[in-house]
């Protein structure tokens, strides 16, 4: 799987003196229908989240508050993306290993998913990921 498909996507930003507004529409701003939304917060300093790949699930990650780094890995090349604004996010297609690190204090990461939770979609062992047939 190529890391070229993994990319930062800018979202609409409506600026107003009373406060800004940003929104996401599935299949418009991101290339999938949103089936699940979850968020990661209260991550203790130095902790790493994730550390897995998905066989089918696509994701879009937004730092709603604070900052974090997402490291994406195709088994040969790793690339790090810094997320620190709520008006853009990182699209990660299926088949790529990823983890999140360097969470700032009080950061909140929202993850939009193309699938409902299915444990069998996860590859949680990096050695198994390296031999998993990538399409």
N, C-alpha and C positions, 0 to 999 in steps of 0.2 A: 504494500500500500504506500502510495506516495504522500509525503508530507506537504506537497504543493496544494492538495485539496483542503488542508487544514489552514484556516485563514481568519483574520480579524474582519468582522463585519460591522460597519458603522450603522447605527440605528437612527431613526428620526429623532431630532431634538427640537422641541418647541420651546423657545425661550420666552419668558414672561417675567415682568418685575415681581410678580407674586410667587415665582418659583417655576423651575423648568419641568417639562414633562417629556418622557420618552416611552415608547411602546414597541411591542414586537407582535407581528402577525405571522403565524406559521404559513409556510408556502409563499410568503411575500418577502419578508425580510430575511427569513432563514429557509433553507431548502427542504423542510419537512413539516408534517402535521405534528403539533405538540400533543403528546399523549400523557406526559407526566411532568410535573414541576417539583423540584425539591431544592432546599437551600442548605448551605453548610455555614456554621457560625460557631462562635466560642471555641475556636481552635487554639489550644495552648501553644505558646511560643515554641518554635522549632519542630512542631509536628508536621507530618506529611499525610495528605489525604489521597485517596485513590489508589494507584498502583495496580491497575488492571486494564484490560482491553474488552471491547464488546464485539461479538461476532456480527450483530445486526444493528444495534442501537447507535444512532447519531446523537450528538449533544451540541448544545450551545450554552456557553458559560459566560455569565456577566458578573463582574464585581459590583454589587449594588452599593456597597459601602467599603471603604478601605481599599486594600490592594492584596494581590497574590500573584504568584507565577504558576503557569501551567506548563509542564514539560511533556512534550509529545514525542513518541519514539516509534519508529517503524521496524525496529529490530536491527537496523544498520546505522541510522542517523537519528540524532536527538535535536529537538528545537525547543527553545523556551520562549513563552509569550508572557509578557507582563500585562496584567489587567488592573486598572486603577481608575476607571471612569465608568459611570453607569449608562453611558450612551453608545457603548460599543461592547462587543463580546467576541468570543472565540468559537468558531464552528469546528467541530471535530467529527469527521466521518467515522463510520464503523471500521474496525480492523486495526486501529492504532492504539498502542499502549500509552497510558497517560497517568500523571500524578500531579497533585497540586501542593505547593510549598510556599514558604516565605509569606505566610498570612500576617498582615498587619493587625495591630490591636483593634478589636471591634469590627473586623472585616466580616462581610456577608457575601457569599458567592451563591448566586442562583443558577441552577442547572435546568435547562429545558431538554426533554428527552423525546425521541421519536417513538419510543416503545413503552409499554407498561413494564413494571419490574418482572423480570424472569431470571432466576438464578442461573439457568442453563445458558444464558447469553453471555455470561461473564467468563473471561479467562483471567484467573487470579494468580497463576504461577508463570513467572517470566520465562522460565525454561520451556514450558509447554507452549507459550506464546511464540517463541522463536521457531518452533517446528510446526506451528499451526498453519494450515494452508491459507495463504492470503490471496484474495481475488483481485 
